[in-house]
Amino acid sequence: MNSFIDLIHQVTQFGTKTVILDNKHKTLKKALADVYALYINLESSFDQQVYNDVKRLNYGIVYAQVKLNFPDLGFYSNLDGILDHNNKLQIEKGDALDDLTDLILDLSEVAWRLENTSLNDGLWYFNTLMRVHSEQHLLNLLQYLKALEA
């Protein structure tokens, strides 16, 4: 569990403090890939215990810190409707700073649960948040980081 919390902190640090590293993009990309690998291989159980709600980080404050740490990240285009049988593709705009901010907010909640509730509660929330919200942000951000390498 400590290694999972450490991995989460590798991502969330970019929204909570100024990070000085030689290659932030590579560090972030590796951490995101590791988080995704954990999600893909995770089987979680719902914890029946009722716990206090977590106090979520402030979106605006996290977004501002992410922007300070990654001033080169920005908007990108993305295709939507790839699986539409009518072939109605649409180009949508995405925001890499928003993607990372949302991931940090969700992963911070998971870390809090792992540290303050139970392992099952934390893993269940991680699995649920990834499935319904974070996974697409993570995949979009990884794709964007890859495109920046070109």
N, CA, C and O atoms as a GROMACS GRO file, in nm:
protein
  600
    1MET      N    1   0.083  -0.119   0.000
    1MET     CA    2   0.000   0.000   0.000
    1MET      C    3   0.087   0.126   0.000
    1MET      O    4   0.053   0.224  -0.067
    2ASN      N    5   0.198   0.125   0.073
    2ASN     CA    6   0.284   0.243   0.077
    2ASN      C    7   0.341   0.277  -0.060
    2ASN      O    8   0.355   0.394  -0.094
    3SER      N    9   0.372   0.175  -0.140
    3SER     CA   10   0.424   0.204  -0.274
    3SER      C   11   0.316   0.266  -0.362
    3SER      O   12   0.347   0.349  -0.448
    4PHE      N   13   0.189   0.226  -0.342
    4PHE     CA   14   0.079   0.286  -0.418
    4PHE      C   15   0.061   0.432  -0.376
    4PHE      O   16   0.043   0.519  -0.462
    5ILE      N   17   0.067   0.459  -0.248
    5ILE     CA   18   0.056   0.597  -0.200
    5ILE      C   19   0.173   0.680  -0.252
    5ILE      O   20   0.154   0.795  -0.292
    6ASP      N   21   0.293   0.623  -0.252
    6ASP     CA   22   0.410   0.694  -0.307
    6ASP      C   23   0.390   0.726  -0.455
    6ASP      O   24   0.424   0.835  -0.501
    7LEU      N   25   0.335   0.631  -0.529
    7LEU     CA   26   0.308   0.653  -0.671
    7LEU      C   27   0.206   0.765  -0.689
    7LEU      O   28   0.223   0.851  -0.776
    8ILE      N   29   0.103   0.764  -0.609
    8ILE     CA   30   0.003   0.871  -0.616
    8ILE      C   31   0.070   1.007  -0.589
    8ILE      O   32   0.041   1.105  -0.658
    9HIS      N   33   0.157   1.012  -0.491
    9HIS     CA   34   0.225   1.138  -0.458
    9HIS      C   35   0.319   1.184  -0.570
    9HIS      O   36   0.345   1.303  -0.583
   10GLN      N   37   0.369   1.089  -0.649
   10GLN     CA   38   0.450   1.129  -0.765
   10GLN      C   39   0.369   1.211  -0.863
   10GLN      O   40   0.423   1.299  -0.930
   11VAL      N   41   0.240   1.182  -0.872
   11VAL     CA   42   0.153   1.259  -0.961
   11VAL      C   43   0.100   1.383  -0.891
   11VAL      O   44   0.105   1.493  -0.947
   12THR      N   45   0.051   1.368  -0.769
   12THR     CA   46  -0.017   1.479  -0.701
   12THR      C   47   0.077   1.592  -0.663
   12THR      O   48   0.033   1.706  -0.644
   13GLN      N   49   0.206   1.564  -0.651
   13GLN     CA   50   0.301   1.670  -0.615
   13GLN      C   51   0.297   1.786  -0.715
   13GLN      O   52   0.324   1.900  -0.678
   14PHE      N   53   0.263   1.757  -0.839
   14PHE     CA   54   0.262   1.862  -0.942
   14PHE      C   55   0.148   1.962  -0.922
   14PHE      O   56   0.147   2.068  -0.986
   15GLY      N   57   0.054   1.930  -0.836
   15GLY     CA   58  -0.056   2.022  -0.808
   15GLY      C   59  -0.052   2.080  -0.669
   15GLY      O   60  -0.139   2.159  -0.632
   16THR      N   61   0.049   2.040  -0.590
   16THR     CA   62   0.053   2.086  -0.451
   16THR      C   63   0.179   2.162  -0.415
   16THR      O   64   0.185   2.224  -0.308
   17LYS      N   65   0.280   2.159  -0.502
   17LYS     CA   66   0.405   2.231  -0.473
   17LYS      C   67   0.481   2.256  -0.603
   17LYS      O   68   0.449   2.198  -0.707
   18THR      N   69   0.580   2.340  -0.596
   18THR     CA   70   0.667   2.363  -0.710
   18THR      C   71   0.765   2.247  -0.719
   18THR      O   72   0.833   2.214  -0.622
   19VAL      N   73   0.771   2.185  -0.835
   19VAL     CA   74   0.856   2.069  -0.856
   19VAL      C   75   0.967   2.107  -0.953
   19VAL      O   76   0.941   2.157  -1.062
   20ILE      N   77   1.089   2.083  -0.911
   20ILE     CA   78   1.205   2.112  -0.996
   20ILE      C   79   1.271   1.979  -1.031
   20ILE      O   80   1.335   1.915  -0.948
   21LEU      N   81   1.254   1.940  -1.156
   21LEU     CA   82   1.313   1.818  -1.209
   21LEU      C   83   1.366   1.848  -1.349
   21LEU      O   84   1.317   1.938  -1.416
   22ASP      N   85   1.465   1.772  -1.392
   22ASP     CA   86   1.520   1.791  -1.526
   22ASP      C   87   1.419   1.757  -1.635
   22ASP      O   88   1.408   1.828  -1.734
   23ASN      N   89   1.347   1.647  -1.617
   23ASN     CA   90   1.254   1.604  -1.720
   23ASN      C   91   1.118   1.572  -1.658
   23ASN      O   92   1.083   1.456  -1.638
   24LYS      N   93   1.043   1.677  -1.629
   24LYS     CA   94   0.912   1.661  -1.565
   24LYS      C   95   0.815   1.581  -1.651
   24LYS      O   96   0.738   1.501  -1.600
   25HIS      N   97   0.820   1.602  -1.782
   25HIS     CA   98   0.728   1.531  -1.870
   25HIS      C   99   0.750   1.380  -1.860
   25HIS      O  100   0.654   1.304  -1.848
   26LYS      N  101   0.874   1.338  -1.864
   26LYS     CA  102   0.904   1.194  -1.856
   26LYS      C  103   0.866   1.138  -1.720
   26LYS      O  104   0.810   1.029  -1.711
   27THR      N  105   0.894   1.211  -1.614
   27THR     CA  106   0.857   1.168  -1.479
   27THR      C  107   0.706   1.153  -1.467
   27THR      O  108   0.657   1.053  -1.414
   28LEU      N  109   0.633   1.252  -1.516
   28LEU     CA  110   0.487   1.246  -1.512
   28LEU      C  111   0.435   1.131  -1.597
   28LEU      O  112   0.348   1.056  -1.553
   29LYS      N  113   0.487   1.117  -1.716
   29LYS     CA  114   0.442   1.012  -1.807
   29LYS      C  115   0.461   0.873  -1.746
   29LYS      O  116   0.373   0.788  -1.754
   30LYS      N  117   0.576   0.851  -1.685
   30LYS     CA  118   0.603   0.722  -1.622
   30LYS      C  119   0.507   0.698  -1.506
   30LYS      O  120   0.452   0.588  -1.493
   31ALA      N  121   0.486   0.798  -1.422
   31ALA     CA  122   0.395   0.782  -1.308
   31ALA      C  123   0.253   0.754  -1.356
   31ALA      O  124   0.184   0.670  -1.298
   32LEU      N  125   0.208   0.824  -1.460
   32LEU     CA  126   0.074   0.802  -1.513
   32LEU      C  127   0.060   0.661  -1.570
   32LEU      O  128  -0.042   0.595  -1.551
   33ALA      N  129   0.162   0.615  -1.640
   33ALA     CA  130   0.159   0.479  -1.695
   33ALA      C  131   0.153   0.375  -1.583
   33ALA      O  132   0.082   0.275  -1.594
   34ASP      N  133   0.227   0.399  -1.476
   34ASP     CA  134   0.225   0.307  -1.361
   34ASP      C  135   0.089   0.307  -1.293
   34ASP      O  136   0.039   0.202  -1.253
   35VAL      N  137   0.028   0.425  -1.280
   35VAL     CA  138  -0.107   0.434  -1.222
   35VAL      C  139  -0.205   0.357  -1.310
   35VAL      O  140  -0.289   0.284  -1.259
   36TYR      N  141  -0.193   0.374  -1.440
   36TYR     CA  142  -0.285   0.306  -1.531
   36TYR      C  143  -0.267   0.154  -1.525
   36TYR      O  144  -0.364   0.080  -1.526
   37ALA      N  145  -0.143   0.110  -1.518
   37ALA     CA  146  -0.118  -0.035  -1.507
   37ALA      C  147  -0.181  -0.091  -1.380
   37ALA      O  148  -0.238  -0.200  -1.382
   38LEU      N  149  -0.172  -0.018  -1.270
   38LEU     CA  150  -0.236  -0.063  -1.147
   38LEU      C  151  -0.387  -0.072  -1.164
   38LEU      O  152  -0.450  -0.169  -1.121
   39TYR      N  153  -0.445   0.027  -1.227
   39TYR     CA  154  -0.590   0.028  -1.248
   39TYR      C  155  -0.634  -0.091  -1.334
   39TYR      O  156  -0.732  -0.159  -1.301
   40ILE      N  157  -0.563  -0.115  -1.442
   40ILE     CA  158  -0.600  -0.223  -1.534
   40ILE      C  159  -0.595  -0.358  -1.463
   40ILE      O  160  -0.676  -0.446  -1.492
   41ASN      N  161  -0.502  -0.374  -1.371
   41ASN     CA  162  -0.484  -0.503  -1.303
   41ASN      C  163  -0.556  -0.513  -1.169
   41ASN      O  164  -0.544  -0.614  -1.100
   42LEU      N  165  -0.629  -0.410  -1.131
   42LEU     CA  166  -0.689  -0.405  -0.998
   42LEU      C  167  -0.824  -0.476  -0.992
   42LEU      O  168  -0.909  -0.462  -1.080
   43GLU      N  169  -0.839  -0.551  -0.886
   43GLU     CA  170  -0.970  -0.604  -0.850
   43GLU      C  171  -0.997  -0.554  -0.709
   43GLU      O  172  -0.920  -0.580  -0.617
   44SER      N  173  -1.107  -0.480  -0.694
   44SER     CA  174  -1.135  -0.420  -0.564
   44SER      C  175  -1.268  -0.468  -0.510
   44SER      O  176  -1.354  -0.515  -0.584
   45SER      N  177  -1.282  -0.456  -0.380
   45SER     CA  178  -1.406  -0.494  -0.312
   45SER      C  179  -1.460  -0.372  -0.240
   45SER      O  180  -1.385  -0.292  -0.185
   46PHE      N  181  -1.592  -0.358  -0.240
   46PHE     CA  182  -1.655  -0.246  -0.172
   46PHE      C  183  -1.647  -0.266  -0.022
   46PHE      O  184  -1.675  -0.374   0.030
   47ASP      N  185  -1.608  -0.162   0.047
   47ASP     CA  186  -1.601  -0.163   0.194
   47ASP      C  187  -1.735  -0.112   0.246
   47ASP      O  188  -1.774   0.002   0.216
   48GLN      N  189  -1.805  -0.192   0.322
   48GLN     CA  190  -1.938  -0.158   0.372
   48GLN      C  191  -1.936  -0.051   0.481
   48GLN      O  192  -2.038   0.011   0.510
   49GLN      N  193  -1.821  -0.029   0.541
   49GLN     CA  194  -1.808   0.068   0.650
   49GLN      C  195  -1.839   0.210   0.598
   49GLN      O  196  -1.802   0.244   0.486
   50VAL      N  197  -1.906   0.290   0.678
   50VAL     CA  198  -1.934   0.429   0.642
   50VAL      C  199  -1.825   0.516   0.705
   50VAL      O  200  -1.801   0.511   0.826
   51TYR      N  201  -1.759   0.595   0.622
   51TYR     CA  202  -1.650   0.682   0.666
   51TYR      C  203  -1.689   0.828   0.644
   51TYR      O  204  -1.782   0.858   0.569
   52ASN      N  205  -1.617   0.917   0.709
   52ASN     CA  206  -1.634   1.060   0.684
   52ASN      C  207  -1.592   1.092   0.541
   52ASN      O  208  -1.505   1.026   0.484
   53ASP      N  209  -1.655   1.194   0.484
   53ASP     CA  210  -1.618   1.236   0.350
   53ASP      C  211  -1.482   1.305   0.352
   53ASP      O  212  -1.445   1.372   0.448
   54VAL      N  213  -1.410   1.286   0.245
   54VAL     CA  214  -1.281   1.348   0.230
   54VAL      C  215  -1.300   1.496   0.194
   54VAL      O  216  -1.395   1.531   0.124
   55LYS      N  217  -1.211   1.579   0.241
   55LYS     CA  218  -1.211   1.720   0.200
   55LYS      C  219  -1.125   1.729   0.075
   55LYS      O  220  -1.003   1.710   0.081
   56ARG      N  221  -1.189   1.759  -0.037
   56ARG     CA  222  -1.116   1.764  -0.164
   56ARG      C  223  -1.034   1.891  -0.176
   56ARG      O  224  -1.069   1.995  -0.119
   57LEU      N  225  -0.927   1.881  -0.248
   57LEU     CA  226  -0.843   1.997  -0.277
   57LEU      C  227  -0.922   2.096  -0.361
   57LEU      O  228  -1.018   2.059  -0.428
   58ASN      N  229  -0.881   2.221  -0.358
   58ASN     CA  230  -0.946   2.328  -0.434
   58ASN      C  231  -0.898   2.323  -0.580
   58ASN      O  232  -0.779   2.331  -0.607
   59TYR      N  233  -0.992   2.308  -0.672
   59TYR     CA  234  -0.959   2.296  -0.814
   59TYR      C  235  -0.872   2.412  -0.862
   59TYR      O  236  -0.769   2.391  -0.926
   60GLY      N  237  -0.913   2.534  -0.832
   60GLY     CA  238  -0.841   2.653  -0.882
   60GLY      C  239  -0.698   2.660  -0.832
   60GLY      O  240  -0.608   2.697  -0.907
   61ILE      N  241  -0.677   2.625  -0.708
   61ILE     CA  242  -0.542   2.628  -0.650
   61ILE      C  243  -0.455   2.521  -0.715
   61ILE      O  244  -0.339   2.545  -0.748
   62VAL      N  245  -0.511   2.402  -0.731
   62VAL     CA  246  -0.435   2.292  -0.794
   62VAL      C  247  -0.404   2.326  -0.939
   62VAL      O  248  -0.292   2.306  -0.985
   63TYR      N  249  -0.503   2.378  -1.011
   63TYR     CA  250  -0.483   2.415  -1.152
   63TYR      C  251  -0.371   2.517  -1.166
   63TYR      O  252  -0.286   2.505  -1.254
   64ALA      N  253  -0.370   2.617  -1.079
   64ALA     CA  254  -0.267   2.721  -1.084
   64ALA      C  255  -0.129   2.661  -1.059
   64ALA      O  256  -0.032   2.700  -1.124
   65GLN      N  257  -0.119   2.567  -0.965
   65GLN     CA  258   0.011   2.504  -0.936
   65GLN      C  259   0.055   2.415  -1.053
   65GLN      O  260   0.174   2.412  -1.087
   66VAL      N  261  -0.038   2.344  -1.112
   66VAL     CA  262  -0.006   2.261  -1.229
   66VAL      C  263   0.047   2.350  -1.341
   66VAL      O  264   0.143   2.315  -1.410
   67LYS      N  265  -0.017   2.464  -1.359
   67LYS     CA  266   0.026   2.557  -1.465
   67LYS      C  267   0.166   2.612  -1.438
   67LYS      O  268   0.244   2.632  -1.531
   68LEU      N  269   0.198   2.635  -1.311
   68LEU     CA  270   0.334   2.679  -1.276
   68LEU      C  271   0.436   2.569  -1.304
   68LEU      O  272   0.547   2.597  -1.351
   69ASN      N  273   0.400   2.446  -1.275
   69ASN     CA  274   0.491   2.334  -1.298
   69ASN      C  275   0.504   2.295  -1.444
   69ASN      O  276   0.608   2.243  -1.486
   70PHE      N  277   0.400   2.319  -1.522
   70PHE     CA  278   0.400   2.282  -1.664
   70PHE      C  279   0.348   2.397  -1.749
   70PHE      O  280   0.239   2.388  -1.806
   71PRO      N  281   0.424   2.505  -1.760
   71PRO     CA  282   0.376   2.621  -1.837
   71PRO      C  283   0.361   2.591  -1.987
   71PRO      O  284   0.295   2.666  -2.059
   72ASP      N  285   0.422   2.483  -2.033
   72ASP     CA  286   0.416   2.449  -2.175
   72ASP      C  287   0.295   2.363  -2.211
   72ASP      O  288   0.269   2.341  -2.330
   73LEU      N  289   0.222   2.315  -2.113
   73LEU     CA  290   0.103   2.236  -2.143
   73LEU      C  291  -0.013   2.329  -2.177
   73LEU      O  292  -0.021   2.441  -2.127
   74GLY      N  293  -0.102   2.280  -2.262
   74GLY     CA  294  -0.214   2.365  -2.300
   74GLY      C  295  -0.326   2.286  -2.363
   74GLY      O  296  -0.352   2.172  -2.325
   75PHE      N  297  -0.391   2.348  -2.459
   75PHE     CA  298  -0.507   2.288  -2.524
   75PHE      C  299  -0.464   2.194  -2.636
   75PHE      O  300  -0.356   2.209  -2.694
   76TYR      N  301  -0.548   2.097  -2.664
   76TYR     CA  302  -0.522   2.002  -2.772
   76TYR      C  303  -0.655   1.966  -2.838
   76TYR      O  304  -0.762   1.989  -2.782
   77SER      N  305  -0.646   1.909  -2.957
   77SER     CA  306  -0.764   1.861  -3.028
   77SER      C  307  -0.774   1.710  -3.013
   77SER      O  308  -0.673   1.640  -3.004
   78ASN      N  309  -0.897   1.663  -3.009
   78ASN     CA  310  -0.922   1.520  -2.990
   78ASN      C  311  -1.042   1.481  -3.076
   78ASN      O  312  -1.137   1.557  -3.089
   79LEU      N  313  -1.036   1.361  -3.134
   79LEU     CA  314  -1.149   1.312  -3.212
   79LEU      C  315  -1.249   1.243  -3.121
   79LEU      O  316  -1.212   1.162  -3.036
   80ASP      N  317  -1.376   1.276  -3.140
   80ASP     CA  318  -1.483   1.209  -3.067
   80ASP      C  319  -1.574   1.142  -3.168
   80ASP      O  320  -1.592   1.193  -3.279
   81GLY      N  321  -1.630   1.031  -3.133
   81GLY     CA  322  -1.722   0.961  -3.222
   81GLY      C  323  -1.655   0.852  -3.303
   81GLY      O  324  -1.711   0.807  -3.403
   82ILE      N  325  -1.537   0.809  -3.261
   82ILE     CA  326  -1.464   0.706  -3.336
   82ILE      C  327  -1.548   0.578  -3.346
   82ILE      O  328  -1.542   0.508  -3.448
   83LEU      N  329  -1.625   0.547  -3.243
   83LEU     CA  330  -1.706   0.426  -3.243
   83LEU      C  331  -1.848   0.448  -3.294
   83LEU      O  332  -1.931   0.358  -3.289
   84ASP      N  333  -1.876   0.569  -3.341
   84ASP     CA  334  -2.010   0.600  -3.394
   84ASP      C  335  -2.029   0.526  -3.527
   84ASP      O  336  -1.952   0.546  -3.621
   85HIS      N  337  -2.131   0.442  -3.534
   85HIS     CA  338  -2.153   0.363  -3.655
   85HIS      C  339  -2.194   0.449  -3.775
   85HIS      O  340  -2.190   0.402  -3.888
   86ASN      N  341  -2.233   0.574  -3.752
   86ASN     CA  342  -2.267   0.665  -3.860
   86ASN      C  343  -2.146   0.746  -3.907
   86ASN      O  344  -2.158   0.830  -3.996
   87ASN      N  345  -2.032   0.719  -3.849
   87ASN     CA  346  -1.906   0.787  -3.884
   87ASN      C  347  -1.915   0.938  -3.873
   87ASN      O  348  -1.864   1.010  -3.959
   88LYS      N  349  -1.980   0.985  -3.768
   88LYS     CA  350  -1.990   1.129  -3.744
   88LYS      C  351  -1.881   1.169  -3.645
   88LYS      O  352  -1.904   1.180  -3.525
   89LEU      N  353  -1.764   1.191  -3.698
   89LEU     CA  354  -1.651   1.231  -3.615
   89LEU      C  355  -1.659   1.380  -3.585
   89LEU      O  356  -1.695   1.460  -3.672
   90GLN      N  357  -1.625   1.416  -3.463
   90GLN     CA  358  -1.620   1.556  -3.424
   90GLN      C  359  -1.486   1.584  -3.358
   90GLN      O  360  -1.433   1.500  -3.285
   91ILE      N  361  -1.434   1.700  -3.384
   91ILE     CA  362  -1.311   1.742  -3.318
   91ILE      C  363  -1.350   1.820  -3.193
   91ILE      O  364  -1.423   1.919  -3.200
   92GLU      N  365  -1.298   1.775  -3.081
   92GLU     CA  366  -1.324   1.841  -2.953
   92GLU      C  367  -1.194   1.899  -2.901
   92GLU      O  368  -1.085   1.853  -2.937
   93LYS      N  369  -1.205   1.997  -2.816
   93LYS     CA  370  -1.089   2.057  -2.751
   93LYS      C  371  -1.070   1.996  -2.614
   93LYS      O  372  -1.167   1.969  -2.542
   94GLY      N  373  -0.947   1.975  -2.578
   94GLY     CA  374  -0.912   1.929  -2.445
   94GLY      C  375  -0.809   2.022  -2.384
   94GLY      O  376  -0.748   2.102  -2.455
   95ASP      N  377  -0.790   2.011  -2.256
   95ASP     CA  378  -0.696   2.097  -2.184
   95ASP      C  379  -0.607   2.007  -2.097
   95ASP      O  380  -0.655   1.947  -2.000
   96ALA      N  381  -0.482   1.997  -2.132
   96ALA     CA  382  -0.390   1.910  -2.058
   96ALA      C  383  -0.376   1.953  -1.912
   96ALA      O  384  -0.360   1.869  -1.824
   97LEU      N  385  -0.383   2.083  -1.886
   97LEU     CA  386  -0.375   2.131  -1.748
   97LEU      C  387  -0.497   2.085  -1.668
   97LEU      O  388  -0.485   2.048  -1.552
   98ASP      N  389  -0.613   2.088  -1.731
   98ASP     CA  390  -0.735   2.039  -1.666
   98ASP      C  391  -0.728   1.889  -1.645
   98ASP      O  392  -0.769   1.839  -1.540
   99ASP      N  393  -0.676   1.817  -1.742
   99ASP     CA  394  -0.662   1.672  -1.728
   99ASP      C  395  -0.578   1.638  -1.605
   99ASP      O  396  -0.618   1.556  -1.522
  100LEU      N  397  -0.463   1.701  -1.595
  100LEU     CA  398  -0.375   1.672  -1.482
  100LEU      C  399  -0.437   1.719  -1.350
  100LEU      O  400  -0.425   1.650  -1.248
  101THR      N  401  -0.503   1.833  -1.351
  101THR     CA  402  -0.568   1.882  -1.230
  101THR      C  403  -0.674   1.784  -1.181
  101THR      O  404  -0.679   1.750  -1.063
  102ASP      N  405  -0.758   1.737  -1.272
  102ASP     CA  406  -0.862   1.640  -1.233
  102ASP      C  407  -0.802   1.510  -1.180
  102ASP      O  408  -0.852   1.452  -1.084
  103LEU      N  409  -0.695   1.465  -1.244
  103LEU     CA  410  -0.627   1.344  -1.195
  103LEU      C  411  -0.572   1.366  -1.054
  103LEU      O  412  -0.584   1.278  -0.968
  104ILE      N  413  -0.513   1.481  -1.031
  104ILE     CA  414  -0.457   1.511  -0.899
  104ILE      C  415  -0.566   1.515  -0.794
  104ILE      O  416  -0.548   1.462  -0.684
  105LEU      N  417  -0.679   1.577  -0.825
  105LEU     CA  418  -0.790   1.583  -0.729
  105LEU      C  419  -0.839   1.443  -0.694
  105LEU      O  420  -0.860   1.411  -0.577
  106ASP      N  421  -0.859   1.360  -0.796
  106ASP     CA  422  -0.909   1.225  -0.772
  106ASP      C  423  -0.806   1.139  -0.698
  106ASP      O  424  -0.841   1.068  -0.604
  107LEU      N  425  -0.681   1.145  -0.740
  107LEU     CA  426  -0.579   1.064  -0.676
  107LEU      C  427  -0.552   1.109  -0.532
  107LEU      O  428  -0.519   1.028  -0.446
  108SER      N  429  -0.566   1.239  -0.507
  108SER     CA  430  -0.551   1.288  -0.370
  108SER      C  431  -0.658   1.229  -0.279
  108SER      O  432  -0.632   1.195  -0.164
  109GLU      N  433  -0.780   1.218  -0.332
  109GLU     CA  434  -0.888   1.157  -0.255
  109GLU      C  435  -0.856   1.010  -0.227
  109GLU      O  436  -0.879   0.962  -0.116
  110VAL      N  437  -0.804   0.941  -0.326
  110VAL     CA  438  -0.769   0.800  -0.307
  110VAL      C  439  -0.661   0.787  -0.200
  110VAL      O  440  -0.671   0.702  -0.112
  111ALA      N  441  -0.558   0.871  -0.206
  111ALA     CA  442  -0.451   0.866  -0.106
  111ALA      C  443  -0.506   0.892   0.033
  111ALA      O  444  -0.470   0.824   0.129
  112TRP      N  445  -0.595   0.991   0.044
  112TRP     CA  446  -0.653   1.021   0.175
  112TRP      C  447  -0.728   0.900   0.228
  112TRP      O  448  -0.716   0.865   0.346
  113ARG      N  449  -0.806   0.835   0.143
  113ARG     CA  450  -0.882   0.718   0.184
  113ARG      C  451  -0.790   0.604   0.225
  113ARG      O  452  -0.816   0.535   0.324
  114LEU      N  453  -0.683   0.582   0.150
  114LEU     CA  454  -0.588   0.476   0.185
  114LEU      C  455  -0.523   0.503   0.321
  114LEU      O  456  -0.495   0.410   0.397
  115GLU      N  457  -0.499   0.629   0.350
  115GLU     CA  458  -0.431   0.666   0.475
  115GLU      C  459  -0.527   0.678   0.593
  115GLU      O  460  -0.484   0.665   0.708
  116ASN      N  461  -0.657   0.704   0.568
  116ASN     CA  462  -0.749   0.736   0.676
  116ASN      C  463  -0.870   0.645   0.690
  116ASN      O  464  -0.942   0.653   0.789
  117THR      N  465  -0.895   0.558   0.592
  117THR     CA  466  -1.010   0.468   0.605
  117THR      C  467  -0.959   0.324   0.601
  117THR      O  468  -0.910   0.273   0.702
  118SER      N  469  -0.972   0.258   0.486
  118SER     CA  470  -0.924   0.121   0.475
  118SER      C  471  -0.867   0.097   0.336
  118SER      O  472  -0.892   0.174   0.243
  119LEU      N  473  -0.791  -0.010   0.324
  119LEU     CA  474  -0.736  -0.047   0.194
  119LEU      C  475  -0.848  -0.072   0.094
  119LEU      O  476  -0.842  -0.023  -0.019
  120ASN      N  477  -0.950  -0.149   0.133
  120ASN     CA  478  -1.061  -0.176   0.041
  120ASN      C  479  -1.133  -0.049   0.000
  120ASN      O  480  -1.170  -0.035  -0.117
  121ASP      N  481  -1.155   0.043   0.092
  121ASP     CA  482  -1.221   0.170   0.060
  121ASP      C  483  -1.139   0.249  -0.041
  121ASP      O  484  -1.192   0.298  -0.141
  122GLY      N  485  -1.009   0.261  -0.016
  122GLY     CA  486  -0.922   0.336  -0.106
  122GLY      C  487  -0.916   0.274  -0.244
  122GLY      O  488  -0.924   0.345  -0.344
  123LEU      N  489  -0.901   0.143  -0.251
  123LEU     CA  490  -0.892   0.076  -0.381
  123LEU      C  491  -1.024   0.080  -0.456
  123LEU      O  492  -1.025   0.095  -0.578
  124TRP      N  493  -1.135   0.066  -0.383
  124TRP     CA  494  -1.265   0.074  -0.449
  124TRP      C  495  -1.287   0.214  -0.508
  124TRP      O  496  -1.335   0.226  -0.620
  125TYR      N  497  -1.252   0.318  -0.432
  125TYR     CA  498  -1.267   0.454  -0.485
  125TYR      C  499  -1.173   0.479  -0.602
  125TYR      O  500  -1.211   0.545  -0.698
  126PHE      N  501  -1.052   0.428  -0.595
  126PHE     CA  502  -0.958   0.441  -0.706
  126PHE      C  503  -1.019   0.378  -0.832
  126PHE      O  504  -1.023   0.441  -0.938
  127ASN      N  505  -1.065   0.256  -0.820
  127ASN     CA  506  -1.124   0.186  -0.933
  127ASN      C  507  -1.245   0.262  -0.988
  127ASN      O  508  -1.260   0.277  -1.109
  128THR      N  509  -1.331   0.308  -0.899
  128THR     CA  510  -1.453   0.378  -0.940
  128THR      C  511  -1.421   0.512  -1.005
  128THR      O  512  -1.475   0.544  -1.111
  129LEU      N  513  -1.334   0.591  -0.942
  129LEU     CA  514  -1.300   0.722  -0.998
  129LEU      C  515  -1.232   0.707  -1.134
  129LEU      O  516  -1.257   0.786  -1.225
  130MET      N  517  -1.146   0.608  -1.147
  130MET     CA  518  -1.081   0.586  -1.277
  130MET      C  519  -1.185   0.549  -1.382
  130MET      O  520  -1.184   0.603  -1.492
  131ARG      N  521  -1.274   0.458  -1.349
  131ARG     CA  522  -1.372   0.409  -1.446
  131ARG      C  523  -1.466   0.520  -1.493
  131ARG      O  524  -1.496   0.530  -1.612
  132VAL      N  525  -1.512   0.604  -1.400
  132VAL     CA  526  -1.615   0.702  -1.436
  132VAL      C  527  -1.561   0.841  -1.469
  132VAL      O  528  -1.634   0.924  -1.524
  133HIS      N  529  -1.434   0.867  -1.437
  133HIS     CA  530  -1.386   1.004  -1.457
  133HIS      C  531  -1.241   1.013  -1.502
  133HIS      O  532  -1.212   1.071  -1.607
  134SER      N  533  -1.151   0.959  -1.425
  134SER     CA  534  -1.008   0.986  -1.443
  134SER      C  535  -0.943   0.915  -1.561
  134SER      O  536  -0.848   0.967  -1.619
  135GLU      N  537  -0.993   0.798  -1.597
  135GLU     CA  538  -0.927   0.721  -1.703
  135GLU      C  539  -0.913   0.801  -1.832
  135GLU      O  540  -0.806   0.801  -1.893
  136GLN      N  541  -1.019   0.868  -1.874
  136GLN     CA  542  -1.012   0.944  -1.999
  136GLN      C  543  -0.914   1.060  -1.987
  136GLN      O  544  -0.841   1.089  -2.082
  137HIS      N  545  -0.912   1.127  -1.872
  137HIS     CA  546  -0.814   1.234  -1.852
  137HIS      C  547  -0.673   1.178  -1.861
  137HIS      O  548  -0.586   1.239  -1.925
  138LEU      N  549  -0.649   1.064  -1.800
  138LEU     CA  550  -0.516   1.003  -1.801
  138LEU      C  551  -0.474   0.966  -1.943
  138LEU      O  552  -0.362   0.996  -1.984
  139LEU      N  553  -0.562   0.902  -2.016
  139LEU     CA  554  -0.529   0.862  -2.153
  139LEU      C  555  -0.507   0.983  -2.243
  139LEU      O  556  -0.414   0.984  -2.324
  140ASN      N  557  -0.591   1.085  -2.229
  140ASN     CA  558  -0.573   1.207  -2.310
  140ASN      C  559  -0.440   1.273  -2.277
  140ASN      O  560  -0.369   1.319  -2.367
  141LEU      N  561  -0.406   1.278  -2.150
  141LEU     CA  562  -0.281   1.343  -2.109
  141LEU      C  563  -0.161   1.264  -2.158
  141LEU      O  564  -0.064   1.324  -2.205
  142LEU      N  565  -0.164   1.133  -2.150
  142LEU     CA  566  -0.054   1.052  -2.203
  142LEU      C  567  -0.038   1.073  -2.353
  142LEU      O  568   0.074   1.084  -2.403
  143GLN      N  569  -0.148   1.078  -2.425
  143GLN     CA  570  -0.144   1.101  -2.569
  143GLN      C  571  -0.086   1.239  -2.600
  143GLN      O  572  -0.006   1.255  -2.691
  144TYR      N  573  -0.127   1.338  -2.524
  144TYR     CA  574  -0.077   1.474  -2.543
  144TYR      C  575   0.073   1.480  -2.514
  144TYR      O  576   0.148   1.539  -2.592
  145LEU      N  577   0.116   1.420  -2.404
  145LEU     CA  578   0.260   1.419  -2.372
  145LEU      C  579   0.341   1.350  -2.481
  145LEU      O  580   0.451   1.393  -2.513
  146LYS      N  581   0.287   1.243  -2.539
  146LYS     CA  582   0.352   1.174  -2.651
  146LYS      C  583   0.362   1.265  -2.771
  146LYS      O  584   0.466   1.270  -2.837
  147ALA      N  585   0.256   1.338  -2.800
  147ALA     CA  586   0.254   1.429  -2.916
  147ALA      C  587   0.358   1.541  -2.898
  147ALA      O  588   0.416   1.586  -2.996
  148LEU      N  589   0.380   1.584  -2.775
  148LEU     CA  590   0.480   1.688  -2.751
  148LEU      C  591   0.622   1.641  -2.782
  148LEU      O  592   0.711   1.722  -2.811
  149GLU      N  593   0.644   1.510  -2.776
  149GLU     CA  594   0.775   1.454  -2.806
  149GLU      C  595   0.809   1.460  -2.954
  149GLU      O  596   0.926   1.458  -2.992
  150ALA      N  597   0.708   1.466  -3.039
  150ALA     CA  598   0.729   1.461  -3.184
  150ALA      C  599   0.791   1.587  -3.238
  150ALA      O  600   0.815   1.597  -3.359
   0.00000   0.00000   0.00000
